[in-house]
């Protein structure tokens, strides 16, 4: 009986973890090789679960929002100056 209870608890915990996982998706335009325009706010948009809380972090700055009823979201990161290692 104890093993059965432990197994049920483990399955319930796994189910709770999987339900809490958000499927946030971004368009293909966002990639590791993309180039950003300097001096302008940086728009970031995508799709998530409806009303899902979204936080986007770039260069130490975080902007948060919530997805709308259809799962769409959009945030604007602060403008960046030129720079880079080159």
Secondary structure, DSSP 8 states (H G I E B T S, - for coil): -HHHHHHHHHHHHHHHHHHT----EE-TT--TT----TTS-EEEEEE-STT-EEEEEETTEEEEEE--TTSEEEEEE----S----
